[in-house]
Amino acid sequence: MSAVWFAVAALAEIAGCFAFWAWLRNGASPWWTGPGIAALIVFAWALTRIDVAHAGRAYAAYGGVYILASLAWLWAVEGARPDRWDVLGATICVLGASVILFGPRPA
């Protein structure tokens, strides 16, 4: 179930941040910030649903998910295809996040 919450968090965070990007960098209406703030609230809430004992570990593991989701956003929403360096970097990060999330821990 954590994978679903990571995906929800990533989509919400990227959408929320993109709303501010659209306003401040692309000249969109300031009204974009309303849905952006709502999306960022969903992001924070979704991260609390991750099944780990410590918040910092959830945040650290989420970093890899965020990078992968950001590249998917780059391609799907912004129309810029990730290059081989994007893919290599994301792969390294997701592997690192997996070690953090699934590494053996003392009980």
N, CA, C and O atoms as a printed pandas DataFrame, in Angstrom:
     atom_number atom_name residue_name chain_id  residue_number  x_coord  y_coord  z_coord
0              1         N          MET        A               1    0.819   -1.201    0.000
1              2        CA          MET        A               1    0.000    0.000    0.000
2              3         C          MET        A               1    0.862    1.264    0.000
3              4         O          MET        A               1    0.430    2.313   -0.478
4              5         N          SER        A               2    2.076    1.162    0.536
5              6        CA          SER        A               2    2.957    2.337    0.556
6              7         C          SER        A               2    3.234    2.864   -0.845
7              8         O          SER        A               2    3.357    4.073   -1.040
8              9         N          ALA        A               3    3.334    1.966   -1.821
9             10        CA          ALA        A               3    3.599    2.406   -3.196
10            11         C          ALA        A               3    2.485    3.325   -3.695
11            12         O          ALA        A               3    2.749    4.302   -4.394
12            13         N          VAL        A               4    1.260    3.015   -3.339
13            14        CA          VAL        A               4    0.130    3.859   -3.746
14            15         C          VAL        A               4    0.246    5.232   -3.098
15            16         O          VAL        A               4    0.048    6.254   -3.756
16            17         N          TRP        A               5    0.569    5.255   -1.805
17            18        CA          TRP        A               5    0.689    6.537   -1.112
18            19         C          TRP        A               5    1.864    7.355   -1.638
19            20         O          TRP        A               5    1.774    8.578   -1.738
20            21         N          PHE        A               6    2.969    6.684   -1.976
21            22        CA          PHE        A               6    4.086    7.401   -2.592
22            23         C          PHE        A               6    3.647    8.019   -3.914
23            24         O          PHE        A               6    4.001    9.160   -4.210
24            25         N          ALA        A               7    2.888    7.287   -4.702
25            26        CA          ALA        A               7    2.421    7.801   -5.999
26            27         C          ALA        A               7    1.472    8.986   -5.809
27            28         O          ALA        A               7    1.573    9.985   -6.521
28            29         N          VAL        A               8    0.560    8.874   -4.856
29            30        CA          VAL        A               8   -0.360    9.982   -4.573
30            31         C          VAL        A               8    0.428   11.208   -4.121
31            32         O          VAL        A               8    0.171   12.323   -4.576
32            33         N          ALA        A               9    1.390   10.993   -3.221
33            34        CA          ALA        A               9    2.203   12.107   -2.724
34            35         C          ALA        A               9    2.961   12.776   -3.863
35            36         O          ALA        A               9    2.998   14.003   -3.954
36            37         N          ALA        A              10    3.561   11.975   -4.723
37            38        CA          ALA        A              10    4.354   12.530   -5.825
38            39         C          ALA        A              10    3.476   13.341   -6.779
39            40         O          ALA        A              10    3.828   14.464   -7.140
40            41         N          LEU        A              11    2.357   12.786   -7.180
41            42        CA          LEU        A              11    1.471   13.501   -8.090
42            43         C          LEU        A              11    0.984   14.809   -7.461
43            44         O          LEU        A              11    0.954   15.849   -8.118
44            45         N          ALA        A              12    0.611   14.745   -6.199
45            46        CA          ALA        A              12    0.106   15.945   -5.525
46            47         C          ALA        A              12    1.197   16.997   -5.364
47            48         O          ALA        A              12    0.951   18.182   -5.588
48            49         N          GLU        A              13    2.395   16.577   -4.981
49            50        CA          GLU        A              13    3.466   17.556   -4.803
50            51         C          GLU        A              13    3.856   18.203   -6.129
51            52         O          GLU        A              13    4.012   19.422   -6.207
52            53         N          ILE        A              14    4.010   17.407   -7.146
53            54        CA          ILE        A              14    4.400   17.957   -8.439
54            55         C          ILE        A              14    3.307   18.871   -8.993
55            56         O          ILE        A              14    3.604   19.943   -9.521
56            57         N          ALA        A              15    2.058   18.457   -8.876
57            58        CA          ALA        A              15    0.960   19.308   -9.346
58            59         C          ALA        A              15    0.901   20.613   -8.559
59            60         O          ALA        A              15    0.696   21.680   -9.137
60            61         N          GLY        A              16    1.080   20.528   -7.244
61            62        CA          GLY        A              16    1.058   21.733   -6.416
62            63         C          GLY        A              16    2.184   22.688   -6.759
63            64         O          GLY        A              16    1.969   23.892   -6.897
64            65         N          CYS        A              17    3.376   22.150   -6.895
65            66        CA          CYS        A              17    4.517   22.997   -7.247
66            67         C          CYS        A              17    4.386   23.546   -8.663
67            68         O          CYS        A              17    4.767   24.687   -8.925
68            69         N          PHE        A              18    3.848   22.741   -9.578
69            70        CA          PHE        A              18    3.681   23.198  -10.947
70            71         C          PHE        A              18    2.677   24.348  -11.027
71            72         O          PHE        A              18    2.811   25.233  -11.873
72            73         N          ALA        A              19    1.674   24.337  -10.152
73            74        CA          ALA        A              19    0.711   25.439  -10.138
74            75         C          ALA        A              19    1.420   26.764   -9.849
75            76         O          ALA        A              19    1.120   27.782  -10.473
76            77         N          PHE        A              20    2.353   26.747   -8.909
77            78        CA          PHE        A              20    3.116   27.959   -8.617
78            79         C          PHE        A              20    4.072   28.298   -9.755
79            80         O          PHE        A              20    4.270   29.470  -10.075
80            81         N          TRP        A              21    4.663   27.273  -10.364
81            82        CA          TRP        A              21    5.546   27.486  -11.521
82            83         C          TRP        A              21    4.753   28.160  -12.653
83            84         O          TRP        A              21    5.214   29.118  -13.274
84            85         N          ALA        A              22    3.557   27.633  -12.896
85            86        CA          ALA        A              22    2.721   28.196  -13.968
86            87         C          ALA        A              22    2.412   29.666  -13.697
87            88         O          ALA        A              22    2.439   30.483  -14.617
88            89         N          TRP        A              23    2.121   30.005  -12.451
89            90        CA          TRP        A              23    1.809   31.380  -12.092
90            91         C          TRP        A              23    3.043   32.283  -12.191
91            92         O          TRP        A              23    3.007   33.327  -12.841
92            93         N          LEU        A              24    4.142   31.863  -11.534
93            94        CA          LEU        A              24    5.305   32.741  -11.409
94            95         C          LEU        A              24    6.248   32.720  -12.611
95            96         O          LEU        A              24    6.956   33.695  -12.866
96            97         N          ARG        A              25    6.256   31.611  -13.347
97            98        CA          ARG        A              25    7.196   31.522  -14.474
98            99         C          ARG        A              25    6.513   31.550  -15.837
99           100         O          ARG        A              25    7.100   32.002  -16.820
100          101         N          ASN        A              26    5.274   31.069  -15.895
101          102        CA          ASN        A              26    4.590   30.977  -17.190
102          103         C          ASN        A              26    3.498   32.027  -17.367
103          104         O          ASN        A              26    2.824   32.051  -18.397
104          105         N          GLY        A              27    3.317   32.895  -16.372
105          106        CA          GLY        A              27    2.340   33.965  -16.505
106          107         C          GLY        A              27    0.891   33.551  -16.337
107          108         O          GLY        A              27   -0.006   34.284  -16.752
108          109         N          ALA        A              28    0.638   32.393  -15.737
109          110        CA          ALA        A              28   -0.745   31.963  -15.494
110          111         C          ALA        A              28   -1.359   32.832  -14.392
111          112         O          ALA        A              28   -0.655   33.553  -13.684
112          113         N          SER        A              29   -2.644   32.750  -14.270
113          114        CA          SER        A              29   -3.370   33.511  -13.262
114          115         C          SER        A              29   -2.927   33.113  -11.848
115          116         O          SER        A              29   -2.611   31.950  -11.597
116          117         N          PRO        A              30   -2.906   34.083  -10.930
117          118        CA          PRO        A              30   -2.607   33.745   -9.533
118          119         C          PRO        A              30   -3.625   32.790   -8.919
119          120         O          PRO        A              30   -3.368   32.197   -7.872
120          121         N          TRP        A              31   -4.758   32.642   -9.553
121          122        CA          TRP        A              31   -5.774   31.708   -9.057
122          123         C          TRP        A              31   -5.278   30.267   -9.097
123          124         O          TRP        A              31   -5.840   29.397   -8.431
124          125         N          TRP        A              32   -4.236   30.012   -9.869
125          126        CA          TRP        A              32   -3.652   28.672   -9.903
126          127         C          TRP        A              32   -3.120   28.258   -8.528
127          128         O          TRP        A              32   -2.993   27.067   -8.246
128          129         N          THR        A              33   -2.812   29.231   -7.679
129          130        CA          THR        A              33   -2.241   28.899   -6.377
130          131         C          THR        A              33   -3.239   28.204   -5.460
131          132         O          THR        A              33   -2.831   27.437   -4.587
132          133         N          GLY        A              34   -4.529   28.449   -5.634
133          134        CA          GLY        A              34   -5.542   27.780   -4.793
134          135         C          GLY        A              34   -5.484   26.259   -4.936
135          136         O          GLY        A              34   -5.285   25.552   -3.948
136          137         N          PRO        A              35   -5.657   25.753   -6.155
137          138        CA          PRO        A              35   -5.515   24.305   -6.333
138          139         C          PRO        A              35   -4.107   23.816   -5.988
139          140         O          PRO        A              35   -3.933   22.687   -5.530
140          141         N          GLY        A              36   -3.109   24.665   -6.209
141          142        CA          GLY        A              36   -1.740   24.288   -5.867
142          143         C          GLY        A              36   -1.582   24.046   -4.378
143          144         O          GLY        A              36   -0.965   23.063   -3.969
144          145         N          ILE        A              37   -2.130   24.930   -3.572
145          146        CA          ILE        A              37   -2.070   24.763   -2.118
146          147         C          ILE        A              37   -2.834   23.518   -1.697
147          148         O          ILE        A              37   -2.367   22.763   -0.844
148          149         N          ALA        A              38   -3.998   23.299   -2.284
149          150        CA          ALA        A              38   -4.773   22.096   -1.958
150          151         C          ALA        A              38   -3.979   20.831   -2.292
151          152         O          ALA        A              38   -3.976   19.872   -1.521
152          153         N          ALA        A              39   -3.311   20.836   -3.439
153          154        CA          ALA        A              39   -2.510   19.674   -3.829
154          155         C          ALA        A              39   -1.356   19.457   -2.859
155          156         O          ALA        A              39   -1.032   18.314   -2.538
156          157         N          LEU        A              40   -0.732   20.525   -2.389
157          158        CA          LEU        A              40    0.369   20.384   -1.439
158          159         C          LEU        A              40   -0.114   19.856   -0.087
159          160         O          LEU        A              40    0.622   19.150    0.602
160          161         N          ILE        A              41   -1.333   20.190    0.289
161          162        CA          ILE        A              41   -1.912   19.614    1.510
162          163         C          ILE        A              41   -2.124   18.115    1.322
163          164         O          ILE        A              41   -1.825   17.332    2.223
164          165         N          VAL        A              42   -2.631   17.711    0.174
165          166        CA          VAL        A              42   -2.799   16.279   -0.118
166          167         C          VAL        A              42   -1.442   15.573   -0.083
167          168         O          VAL        A              42   -1.331   14.465    0.443
168          169         N          PHE        A              43   -0.419   16.208   -0.639
169          170        CA          PHE        A              43    0.922   15.650   -0.607
170          171         C          PHE        A              43    1.367   15.363    0.827
171          172         O          PHE        A              43    1.801   14.253    1.133
172          173         N          ALA        A              44    1.260   16.358    1.701
173          174        CA          ALA        A              44    1.698   16.175    3.085
174          175         C          ALA        A              44    0.889   15.084    3.777
175          176         O          ALA        A              44    1.445   14.274    4.519
176          177         N          TRP        A              45   -0.394   15.059    3.541
177          178        CA          TRP        A              45   -1.249   14.039    4.144
178          179         C          TRP        A              45   -0.871   12.641    3.639
179          180         O          TRP        A              45   -0.798   11.695    4.423
180          181         N          ALA        A              46   -0.634   12.517    2.340
181          182        CA          ALA        A              46   -0.308   11.206    1.761
182          183         C          ALA        A              46    0.989   10.652    2.349
183          184         O          ALA        A              46    1.093    9.447    2.577
184          185         N          LEU        A              47    1.973   11.508    2.595
185          186        CA          LEU        A              47    3.227   11.009    3.168
186          187         C          LEU        A              47    3.033   10.450    4.569
187          188         O          LEU        A              47    3.796    9.583    4.996
188          189         N          THR        A              48    2.027   10.931    5.294
189          190        CA          THR        A              48    1.772   10.377    6.637
190          191         C          THR        A              48    1.175    8.981    6.569
191          192         O          THR        A              48    1.115    8.291    7.587
192          193         N          ARG        A              49    0.740    8.556    5.416
193          194        CA          ARG        A              49    0.133    7.225    5.250
194          195         C          ARG        A              49    1.183    6.147    4.971
195          196         O          ARG        A              49    0.859    4.959    4.993
196          197         N          ILE        A              50    2.434    6.540    4.708
197          198        CA          ILE        A              50    3.495    5.576    4.401
198          199         C          ILE        A              50    3.757    4.730    5.644
199          200         O          ILE        A              50    3.860    5.252    6.754
200          201         N          ASP        A              51    3.861    3.422    5.441
201          202        CA          ASP        A              51    3.994    2.481    6.557
202          203         C          ASP        A              51    5.464    2.286    6.951
203          204         O          ASP        A              51    6.078    1.268    6.632
204          205         N          VAL        A              52    6.009    3.289    7.652
205          206        CA          VAL        A              52    7.347    3.197    8.237
206          207         C          VAL        A              52    7.272    3.786    9.644
207          208         O          VAL        A              52    6.364    4.552    9.964
208          209         N          ALA        A              53    8.236    3.415   10.469
209          210        CA          ALA        A              53    8.205    3.847   11.865
210          211         C          ALA        A              53    8.633    5.307   12.050
211          212         O          ALA        A              53    8.229    5.943   13.023
212          213         N          HIS        A              54    9.436    5.843   11.141
213          214        CA          HIS        A              54    9.988    7.183   11.319
214          215         C          HIS        A              54    9.729    8.044   10.089
215          216         O          HIS        A              54    9.884    7.596    8.954
216          217         N          ALA        A              55    9.336    9.273   10.334
217          218        CA          ALA        A              55    9.018   10.201    9.245
218          219         C          ALA        A              55   10.218   10.429    8.328
219          220         O          ALA        A              55   10.070   10.453    7.106
220          221         N          GLY        A              56   11.387   10.593    8.903
221          222        CA          GLY        A              56   12.572   10.858    8.097
222          223         C          GLY        A              56   12.860    9.772    7.081
223          224         O          GLY        A              56   13.318   10.056    5.974
224          225         N          ARG        A              57   12.591    8.519    7.455
225          226        CA          ARG        A              57   12.814    7.418    6.523
226          227         C          ARG        A              57   11.801    7.471    5.380
227          228         O          ARG        A              57   12.147    7.192    4.232
228          229         N          ALA        A              58   10.573    7.821    5.683
229          230        CA          ALA        A              58    9.562    7.967    4.625
230          231         C          ALA        A              58    9.963    9.087    3.677
231          232         O          ALA        A              58    9.841    8.942    2.460
232          233         N          TYR        A              59   10.442   10.209    4.222
233          234        CA          TYR        A              59   10.840   11.342    3.392
234          235         C          TYR        A              59   12.040   10.981    2.518
235          236         O          TYR        A              59   12.091   11.334    1.340
236          237         N          ALA        A              60   13.002   10.275    3.108
237          238        CA          ALA        A              60   14.206    9.891    2.352
238          239         C          ALA        A              60   13.845    8.955    1.203
239          240         O          ALA        A              60   14.302    9.148    0.076
240          241         N          ALA        A              61   13.035    7.952    1.482
241          242        CA          ALA        A              61   12.633    7.013    0.437
242          243         C          ALA        A              61   11.787    7.716   -0.623
243          244         O          ALA        A              61   11.873    7.397   -1.809
244          245         N          TYR        A              62   10.974    8.667   -0.189
245          246        CA          TYR        A              62   10.131    9.407   -1.128
246          247         C          TYR        A              62   10.970   10.188   -2.136
247          248         O          TYR        A              62   10.525   10.416   -3.261
248          249         N          GLY        A              63   12.162   10.595   -1.754
249          250        CA          GLY        A              63   13.016   11.355   -2.658
250          251         C          GLY        A              63   13.216   10.659   -3.993
251          252         O          GLY        A              63   13.144   11.302   -5.040
252          253         N          GLY        A              64   13.466    9.359   -3.974
253          254        CA          GLY        A              64   13.635    8.601   -5.213
254          255         C          GLY        A              64   12.356    8.536   -6.023
255          256         O          GLY        A              64   12.376    8.651   -7.248
256          257         N          VAL        A              65   11.246    8.351   -5.332
257          258        CA          VAL        A              65    9.951    8.305   -6.008
258          259         C          VAL        A              65    9.661    9.653   -6.665
259          260         O          VAL        A              65    9.165    9.712   -7.790
260          261         N          TYR        A              66    9.974   10.733   -5.950
261          262        CA          TYR        A              66    9.731   12.077   -6.470
262          263         C          TYR        A              66   10.524   12.327   -7.754
263          264         O          TYR        A              66   10.002   12.906   -8.707
264          265         N          ILE        A              67   11.762   11.897   -7.776
265          266        CA          ILE        A              67   12.589   12.091   -8.962
266          267         C          ILE        A              67   12.000   11.343  -10.156
267          268         O          ILE        A              67   11.897   11.899  -11.249
268          269         N          LEU        A              68   11.621   10.108   -9.953
269          270        CA          LEU        A              68   11.016    9.317  -11.027
270          271         C          LEU        A              68    9.713    9.961  -11.506
271          272         O          LEU        A              68    9.480   10.080  -12.709
272          273         N          ALA        A              69    8.872   10.372  -10.564
273          274        CA          ALA        A              69    7.599   11.000  -10.920
274          275         C          ALA        A              69    7.810   12.338  -11.635
275          276         O          ALA        A              69    7.048   12.692  -12.534
276          277         N          SER        A              70    8.836   13.069  -11.237
277          278        CA          SER        A              70    9.123   14.349  -11.891
278          279         C          SER        A              70    9.499   14.153  -13.350
279          280         O          SER        A              70    9.110   14.945  -14.208
280          281         N          LEU        A              71   10.251   13.104  -13.630
281          282        CA          LEU        A              71   10.610   12.830  -15.026
282          283         C          LEU        A              71    9.402   12.357  -15.825
283          284         O          LEU        A              71    9.282   12.666  -17.011
284          285         N          ALA        A              72    8.513   11.615  -15.188
285          286        CA          ALA        A              72    7.271   11.225  -15.861
286          287         C          ALA        A              72    6.430   12.462  -16.168
287          288         O          ALA        A              72    5.840   12.561  -17.244
288          289         N          TRP        A              73    6.374   13.400  -15.232
289          290        CA          TRP        A              73    5.664   14.678  -15.449
290          291         C          TRP        A              73    6.303   15.459  -16.595
291          292         O          TRP        A              73    5.609   15.994  -17.459
292          293         N          LEU        A              74    7.631   15.515  -16.588
293          294        CA          LEU        A              74    8.370   16.195  -17.647
294          295         C          LEU        A              74    7.924   15.703  -19.018
295          296         O          LEU        A              74    7.707   16.493  -19.937
296          297         N          TRP        A              75    7.792   14.396  -19.140
297          298        CA          TRP        A              75    7.435   13.786  -20.411
298          299         C          TRP        A              75    5.943   13.940  -20.714
299          300         O          TRP        A              75    5.564   14.387  -21.797
300          301         N          ALA        A              76    5.098   13.562  -19.742
301          302        CA          ALA        A              76    3.654   13.523  -19.991
302          303         C          ALA        A              76    3.010   14.901  -20.059
303          304         O          ALA        A              76    2.132   15.129  -20.891
304          305         N          VAL        A              77    3.428   15.817  -19.201
305          306        CA          VAL        A              77    2.751   17.115  -19.121
306          307         C          VAL        A              77    3.491   18.191  -19.906
307          308         O          VAL        A              77    2.874   19.003  -20.596
308          309         N          GLU        A              78    4.815   18.191  -19.796
309          310        CA          GLU        A              78    5.584   19.254  -20.442
310          311         C          GLU        A              78    6.082   18.883  -21.834
311          312         O          GLU        A              78    6.606   19.730  -22.557
312          313         N          GLY        A              79    5.918   17.618  -22.206
313          314        CA          GLY        A              79    6.259   17.194  -23.552
314          315         C          GLY        A              79    7.746   17.086  -23.858
315          316         O          GLY        A              79    8.134   17.028  -25.025
316          317         N          ALA        A              80    8.578   17.058  -22.831
317          318        CA          ALA        A              80   10.023   16.914  -23.022
318          319         C          ALA        A              80   10.432   15.508  -22.594
319          320         O          ALA        A              80   10.295   15.139  -21.427
320          321         N          ARG        A              81   10.926   14.741  -23.534
321          322        CA          ARG        A              81   11.299   13.357  -23.249
322          323         C          ARG        A              81   12.597   13.308  -22.424
323          324         O          ARG        A              81   13.587   13.940  -22.791
324          325         N          PRO        A              82   12.591   12.563  -21.314
325          326        CA          PRO        A              82   13.819   12.421  -20.525
326          327         C          PRO        A              82   14.931   11.789  -21.374
327          328         O          PRO        A              82   14.679   10.894  -22.181
328          329         N          ASP        A              83   16.153   12.269  -21.177
329          330        CA          ASP        A              83   17.273   11.687  -21.912
330          331         C          ASP        A              83   17.916   10.555  -21.100
331          332         O          ASP        A              83   17.468   10.239  -19.998
332          333         N          ARG        A              84   18.950    9.964  -21.647
333          334        CA          ARG        A              84   19.563    8.808  -20.989
334          335         C          ARG        A              84   20.140    9.165  -19.630
335          336         O          ARG        A              84   20.177    8.316  -18.740
336          337         N          TRP        A              85   20.590   10.397  -19.449
337          338        CA          TRP        A              85   21.148   10.814  -18.157
338          339         C          TRP        A              85   20.045   10.976  -17.126
339          340         O          TRP        A              85   20.244   10.672  -15.950
340          341         N          ASP        A              86   18.890   11.452  -17.556
341          342        CA          ASP        A              86   17.736   11.512  -16.655
342          343         C          ASP        A              86   17.366   10.114  -16.182
343          344         O          ASP        A              86   17.146    9.881  -14.993
344          345         N          VAL        A              87   17.302    9.185  -17.134
345          346        CA          VAL        A              87   16.913    7.803  -16.812
346          347         C          VAL        A              87   17.943    7.155  -15.898
347          348         O          VAL        A              87   17.573    6.496  -14.927
348          349         N          LEU        A              88   19.225    7.328  -16.190
349          350        CA          LEU        A              88   20.268    6.756  -15.347
350          351         C          LEU        A              88   20.202    7.341  -13.933
351          352         O          LEU        A              88   20.251    6.599  -12.952
352          353         N          GLY        A              89   20.092    8.646  -13.829
353          354        CA          GLY        A              89   20.007    9.284  -12.512
354          355         C          GLY        A              89   18.802    8.827  -11.722
355          356         O          GLY        A              89   18.904    8.553  -10.526
356          357         N          ALA        A              90   17.653    8.742  -12.388
357          358        CA          ALA        A              90   16.438    8.283  -11.705
358          359         C          ALA        A              90   16.581    6.833  -11.246
359          360         O          ALA        A              90   16.130    6.482  -10.156
360          361         N          THR        A              91   17.194    6.003  -12.058
361          362        CA          THR        A              91   17.394    4.595  -11.687
362          363         C          THR        A              91   18.256    4.500  -10.434
363          364         O          THR        A              91   17.936    3.746   -9.515
364          365         N          ILE        A              92   19.331    5.250  -10.392
365          366        CA          ILE        A              92   20.210    5.251   -9.216
366          367         C          ILE        A              92   19.432    5.703   -7.981
367          368         O          ILE        A              92   19.548    5.102   -6.913
368          369         N          CYS        A              93   18.649    6.753   -8.132
369          370        CA          CYS        A              93   17.891    7.280   -6.998
370          371         C          CYS        A              93   16.824    6.310   -6.506
371          372         O          CYS        A              93   16.647    6.140   -5.300
372          373         N          VAL        A              94   16.118    5.678   -7.428
373          374        CA          VAL        A              94   15.081    4.718   -7.032
374          375         C          VAL        A              94   15.712    3.500   -6.348
375          376         O          VAL        A              94   15.158    2.973   -5.382
376          377         N          LEU        A              95   16.852    3.061   -6.841
377          378        CA          LEU        A              95   17.555    1.969   -6.162
378          379         C          LEU        A              95   17.958    2.386   -4.746
379          380         O          LEU        A              95   17.796    1.612   -3.802
380          381         N          GLY        A              96   18.475    3.586   -4.597
381          382        CA          GLY        A              96   18.838    4.087   -3.273
382          383         C          GLY        A              96   17.632    4.191   -2.355
383          384         O          GLY        A              96   17.707    3.825   -1.182
384          385         N          ALA        A              97   16.523    4.688   -2.880
385          386        CA          ALA        A              97   15.300    4.787   -2.087
386          387         C          ALA        A              97   14.816    3.400   -1.664
387          388         O          ALA        A              97   14.304    3.234   -0.557
388          389         N          SER        A              98   14.974    2.409   -2.537
389          390        CA          SER        A              98   14.570    1.042   -2.194
390          391         C          SER        A              98   15.423    0.478   -1.067
391          392         O          SER        A              98   14.912   -0.211   -0.185
392          393         N          VAL        A              99   16.708    0.765   -1.092
393          394        CA          VAL        A              99   17.581    0.316    0.006
394          395         C          VAL        A              99   17.121    0.937    1.325
395          396         O          VAL        A              99   17.036    0.250    2.343
396          397         N          ILE        A             100   16.823    2.246    1.302
397          398        CA          ILE        A             100   16.362    2.918    2.508
398          399         C          ILE        A             100   15.049    2.307    3.005
399          400         O          ILE        A             100   14.894    2.050    4.199
400          401         N          LEU        A             101   14.133    2.082    2.112
401          402        CA          LEU        A             101   12.795    1.625    2.501
402          403         C          LEU        A             101   12.759    0.147    2.880
403          404         O          LEU        A             101   12.082   -0.230    3.836
404          405         N          PHE        A             102   13.483   -0.689    2.139
405          406        CA          PHE        A             102   13.353   -2.135    2.331
406          407         C          PHE        A             102   14.553   -2.787    3.011
407          408         O          PHE        A             102   14.560   -4.001    3.212
408          409         N          GLY        A             103   15.560   -2.003    3.365
409          410        CA          GLY        A             103   16.727   -2.576    4.036
410          411         C          GLY        A             103   16.344   -3.222    5.359
411          412         O          GLY        A             103   15.414   -2.772    6.028
412          413         N          PRO        A             104   17.069   -4.287    5.739
413          414        CA          PRO        A             104   16.741   -4.962    7.004
414          415         C          PRO        A             104   17.001   -4.042    8.202
415          416         O          PRO        A             104   18.018   -3.350    8.256
416          417         N          ARG        A             105   16.098   -4.043    9.130
417          418        CA          ARG        A             105   16.214   -3.236   10.339
418          419         C          ARG        A             105   16.024   -4.138   11.553
419          420         O          ARG        A             105   15.251   -5.095   11.505
420          421         N          PRO        A             106   16.731   -3.833   12.642
421          422        CA          PRO        A             106   16.495   -4.611   13.869
422          423         C          PRO        A             106   15.073   -4.388   14.369
423          424         O          PRO        A             106   14.528   -3.291   14.254
424          425         N          ALA        A             107   14.498   -5.412   14.909
425          426        CA          ALA        A             107   13.101   -5.331   15.379
426          427         C          ALA        A             107   12.939   -4.552   16.646
427          428         O          ALA        A             107   11.823   -4.409   17.144
